[in-house]
Amino acid sequence: MPQSNWRRCKKCYGLFFAGNPGSVCPAGGQHDFTGTPFNFNIDFAGDPTGGQPNWQWCHKCQGLFMRGLEAKSQHGVR
């Protein structure tokens, strides 16, 4: 089932979950999606067949990153 409220930040150009307050943008402050018309829906399927696996949610910035690159990206996982 898809999850909505994923937005593109105008400052860092990343995709983040706007339904969680307190996100931290890598460009400083909070993510900013004001004036951006798109509300992305992401399908969280249990079977990644046909997709790209290892994408994870970062609890710091509320964004998505590739698992295995945490040290380079400074993202946090729970």
C-alpha positions, 0 to 999 in steps of 0.5 A: 500500500503506497504512503503519501506525503513524500515531498521534494525539498527546495533547499536540498532537492532530496525526497523526504517524508513531510508527515513527520515534524522536526526533520533536519535538512542537510542544507540547514534548518528544516526541509522546505516544500512550500510552493511545490505542487507534488505529493509523491506516493511511495509503495513499500512492498515487502518483496523488492523483486523488480525494484531497487532494494536497500533504500532506508528511511533516515530518522534525522532528515526524514529522507531516503538513502541507500543502506550501506552508505551511512558513513558517507551520507551521515544518515541515521537508521533506527 
